[in-house]
């Protein structure tokens, strides 16, 4: 049947009752599909919530709650608890022995059940350290003698508000970037990487060589967010438009990347056929562009200087903020737990 406006109306020899039934069946199938999709999405969300709840409970048990237990601590229990907590920032090291761990001053952020911004926590840690309190740090901060203390440079409201988002395995997938035809593409969405002007974009290369990229939000989303404080192969900042890489910085306050870490990232890009010819590289936020060295150069020149050592920091935070008294003459009271043999430890204090 032709209508006056030029449109054609098709009719069916089937009775209207059958057509109505078919339409109803189609709607039911669609609703069923939509329900299954919603349930699947809910299952993912519930899985993430359970994972975070269990992690929070575990960390809380190892900090504030543990101090309330009437059973007295022993050297063995302290050591076991310390190793459990230290493993939080050692994730990924088994995959890459040259991986970069979270900088010591940010370990306190990773082991905090609330993941409050490490820079802010460090200010309160200094006060706790100087007080020589017998209470573990987190207990002192949230429940004990230090709970009423507020600092001008970081009021309590700021301390509690600035919590770093630590991504779980499922959440992390939305930030994974792959290389297709030399361009950076988000694996999940298929969108080309586009860094917005006026904002900082950060990247992390995991020890399994998965690349994650996202927008930095100071005190909320940092380099430590991607791998939940785990070890990294390379970290830094980048600029890309329409998936084309234009600039990279080997810079991170959370990880202090070294020259070797940065070369590893360049190698990763080269292996994935990213054209580095016009990519500008910077030593830091204020540095000048420097030449890119690829695997094709027989004797590549140094790209950046090594990260500044923090070994001379008198109040460096060690894993779990452990205070160690050792009989070994070379052992420092703030030595890294990974380098201290358990036989040398005579006392161990863990928050």
C-alpha positions in Angstrom: 0.0 0.0 0.0 1.4 3.4 -1.0 0.7 6.5 1.0 0.4 10.0 -0.3 3.8 11.1 1.2 5.7 8.5 -0.7 6.1 6.0 2.2 5.1 2.4 1.7 3.2 0.6 4.4 3.8 -3.2 4.5 1.0 -5.5 5.6 1.2 -9.1 6.8 -1.2 -11.9 5.9 -0.9 -13.1 9.5 -3.7 -12.2 11.9 -3.1 -9.3 14.2 -3.3 -11.6 17.2 -0.2 -13.5 16.1 1.7 -10.2 15.4 0.8 -9.0 18.9 2.0 -12.2 20.4 5.3 -12.0 18.5 5.8 -8.5 19.6 5.2 -9.5 23.3 7.6 -12.4 23.0 10.3 -10.1 21.5 9.9 -7.7 24.4 10.1 -10.5 26.9 13.3 -11.8 25.3 14.9 -8.3 25.4 13.8 -7.8 29.0 15.3 -11.1 29.9 18.6 -10.2 28.2 18.7 -6.8 29.9 18.0 -8.5 33.3 20.9 -10.9 32.7 23.2 -8.1 31.8 22.2 -6.1 34.9 22.7 -9.2 37.1 26.1 -9.8 35.5 27.1 -6.2 36.2 25.8 -6.5 39.7 27.8 -9.7 40.2 31.0 -7.8 39.2 30.2 -5.0 41.6 29.5 -7.3 44.4 32.7 -9.2 43.8 34.7 -6.0 43.9 32.9 -4.9 47.1 33.6 -8.2 48.8 37.2 -8.1 47.8 37.6 -4.6 49.2 35.7 -5.5 52.3 37.9 -8.5 53.0 41.1 -6.5 52.3 39.9 -3.7 54.6 39.1 -6.2 57.3 42.5 -7.8 56.9 44.4 -4.5 57.0 42.3 -3.2 59.9 43.0 -6.4 61.9 46.7 -5.9 61.3 46.6 -2.3 62.6 44.0 -0.7 64.9 42.0 -3.8 65.8 45.1 -5.9 66.6 46.2 -3.5 69.3 42.9 -4.1 71.1 43.3 -7.8 71.4 44.1 -8.8 75.0 46.5 -11.6 73.9 50.0 -10.2 74.2 52.2 -9.9 71.1 55.3 -12.0 70.7 58.3 -11.5 68.5 57.0 -14.2 66.2 53.5 -12.7 65.9 55.0 -9.2 65.2 57.2 -10.7 62.5 54.4 -12.6 60.8 52.2 -9.6 60.9 54.9 -7.3 59.6 55.6 -9.7 56.7 51.9 -9.9 55.8 51.7 -6.1 55.7 54.9 -5.7 53.8 53.6 -8.0 51.1 51.1 -5.3 50.2 53.7 -3.2 48.5 55.7 -6.2 47.2 53.0 -7.5 44.8 54.5 -8.1 41.4 58.1 -8.5 42.4 58.1 -12.2 41.6 57.3 -11.3 38.0 60.1 -8.7 37.6 63.0 -8.6 40.1 64.0 -5.2 38.8 60.5 -3.7 39.4 60.2 -0.5 41.4 58.4 -0.7 44.8 56.3 2.0 46.2 58.6 4.7 47.7 59.1 4.2 51.4 57.3 7.4 52.5 54.2 6.1 50.7 54.2 2.6 52.2 52.1 4.0 55.0 49.4 4.9 52.4 49.3 1.3 51.1 48.9 -0.3 54.4 46.4 2.2 55.7 42.9 0.5 55.7 41.5 3.8 54.3 44.4 4.5 51.9 44.7 8.1 53.0 47.1 10.1 50.9 50.7 9.1 51.9 52.0 12.7 51.9 49.4 13.7 54.4 49.9 10.6 56.6 53.7 11.2 56.6 53.1 14.6 58.3 51.3 12.9 61.2 53.8 10.0 61.1 56.6 12.5 61.9 54.6 13.7 64.9 54.1 10.2 66.1 57.7 9.3 65.5 58.9 12.3 67.6 56.4 11.5 70.4 58.0 8.1 71.0 54.6 6.8 71.8 54.3 3.1 72.6 51.1 2.9 70.6 51.2 1.7 67.0 50.9 4.5 64.5 47.4 3.9 63.1 46.1 3.2 66.6 47.7 6.4 67.9 46.3 8.3 64.9 42.7 7.1 64.9 42.0 5.8 68.4 44.8 6.6 70.8 46.7 9.6 72.0 47.0 11.3 68.6 43.3 11.2 67.6 42.8 14.9 68.7 45.9 16.2 67.0 45.5 18.4 63.9 48.2 20.0 61.9 48.1 23.4 60.2 49.7 22.1 57.0 47.2 19.2 56.9 44.0 19.6 59.0 42.1 16.5 60.0 39.4 17.3 57.5 41.9 17.1 54.7 43.6 14.0 56.1 40.2 12.1 56.1 39.0 13.5 52.8 42.0 12.8 50.6 41.9 9.0 50.2 43.6 7.4 47.3 41.5 5.1 45.2 43.1 1.7 44.9 41.7 -0.2 41.9 40.7 -3.9 42.1 41.3 -6.3 39.2 38.0 -5.6 37.6 38.1 -1.9 38.0 41.7 -1.9 36.6 40.4 -3.2 33.2 38.8 0.1 32.3 42.3 1.8 32.4 44.2 -0.8 30.4 45.7 0.5 27.2 46.9 -1.5 24.3 48.7 -0.6 21.0 46.9 -1.1 17.7 48.6 0.0 14.5 51.0 2.1 16.5 48.2 4.0 18.4 47.3 3.8 22.1 43.8 2.4 22.5 41.8 1.6 25.6 41.2 -2.2 25.5 37.8 -2.2 27.1 36.1 0.7 25.3 38.1 0.7 22.1 38.6 4.5 22.4 41.8 6.2 21.3 43.8 7.7 24.1 43.2 11.4 24.3 44.8 13.4 27.1 43.0 16.6 27.9 44.8 19.9 27.9 45.3 21.5 31.3 45.3 18.1 33.2 48.0 15.6 34.1 47.8 12.1 32.7 49.7 9.3 34.3 50.7 5.7 33.3 51.9 2.6 34.9 53.5 -0.5 33.3 52.8 -3.5 35.4 55.3 -6.4 36.0 53.2 -8.4 33.6 53.7 -5.7 31.0 50.2 -4.4 31.0 49.9 -0.6 30.4 47.4 1.5 32.4 46.6 5.1 31.8 44.4 7.6 33.5 43.9 11.2 34.6 45.8 12.1 37.8 43.7 13.7 40.6 46.0 14.8 43.4 45.2 13.2 46.7 42.5 10.9 45.0 43.9 9.1 42.0 47.7 8.7 41.8 50.2 6.2 40.3 49.6 4.0 43.3 46.0 3.6 42.3 46.4 1.4 39.3 48.1 -1.6 40.9 46.8 -0.9 44.5 50.3 0.0 45.7 52.0 -3.0 44.0 55.4 -3.0 42.3 55.7 -1.5 38.8 58.0 -1.9 35.8 57.7 1.7 34.7 55.7 4.8 35.7 55.4 8.4 34.5 53.3 10.9 32.8 52.3 11.2 29.1 50.6 13.3 26.4 48.7 11.7 23.5 46.2 12.9 21.0 44.1 10.6 18.8 46.0 7.7 20.2 49.4 9.1 19.0 52.0 9.4 21.7 53.6 12.9 21.8 55.5 13.1 25.1 56.4 11.1 28.2 57.9 12.0 31.6 59.6 9.4 33.8 58.2 11.1 36.9 56.3 9.8 40.0 56.5 10.8 43.6 55.0 7.5 44.6 57.6 5.3 42.8 60.7 7.4 42.0 61.4 5.7 38.7 65.0 5.1 37.7 66.7 5.3 34.3 66.5 1.6 34.0 62.7 1.7 34.6 62.3 4.3 31.9 64.4 2.4 29.4 62.1 -0.6 30.0 59.1 1.5 29.1 60.8 2.7 25.9 61.6 -0.9 25.1 57.9 -1.8 25.6 56.8 0.9 23.3 59.4 -0.1 20.7 58.4 -3.7 20.8 54.8 -2.7 20.3 55.7 -0.7 17.2 55.0 2.8 18.6 56.7 5.4 16.5 59.1 7.2 18.9 60.6 9.5 16.2 58.7 12.6 17.2 58.0 11.7 20.8 59.4 14.2 23.2 60.8 13.0 26.5 61.4 15.1 29.6 63.5 14.5 32.6 60.9 16.0 34.9 58.1 18.6 34.9 60.6 21.4 34.5 63.1 19.7 32.3 64.0 20.2 28.7 63.2 17.7 26.0 65.7 15.0 25.6 66.5 12.6 22.8 64.8 9.2 22.6 67.0 6.2 22.5 65.5 3.0 21.0 66.7 -0.5 20.8 68.1 0.2 17.3 70.8 2.3 18.7 73.9 0.3 19.5 75.1 2.5 22.4 72.2 4.5 23.6 73.1 7.6 25.7 71.7 8.0 29.2 68.2 9.4 29.2 67.7 10.5 32.8 69.6 10.6 36.0 69.0 8.0 38.7 66.3 8.9 41.2 67.5 10.7 44.3 68.3 8.3 47.1 66.3 8.6 50.3 68.7 6.6 52.4 69.8 9.8 54.3 66.2 10.6 55.4 66.3 10.3 59.2 62.5 9.7 59.5 62.1 7.4 56.5 59.0 5.3 56.9 59.8 1.6 56.7 57.3 -1.2 55.9 54.5 -1.1 58.4 56.3 1.8 60.1 58.3 -0.9 61.8 60.7 0.3 64.5 63.5 -2.3 64.8 66.1 -2.6 67.5 68.7 -4.9 66.2 71.9 -6.4 67.6 73.5 -6.3 64.2 76.0 -3.3 64.1 75.0 -2.4 60.5 71.3 -2.5 61.1 69.5 0.8 61.0 66.5 1.4 63.3 64.5 2.1 60.2 65.9 -0.6 58.0 63.8 -2.1 55.3 62.2 -5.3 56.6 63.2 -7.2 53.4 66.9 -6.7 54.3 66.7 -7.6 58.0 67.2 -11.2 59.0 64.6 -12.3 61.6 67.3 -13.7 63.9 68.7 -10.2 64.4 65.4 -8.7 65.5 65.0 -8.3 69.2 62.0 -6.0 69.2 59.5 -5.1 66.5 56.7 -2.6 66.7 54.0 -2.6 64.0 50.8 -0.4 63.8 
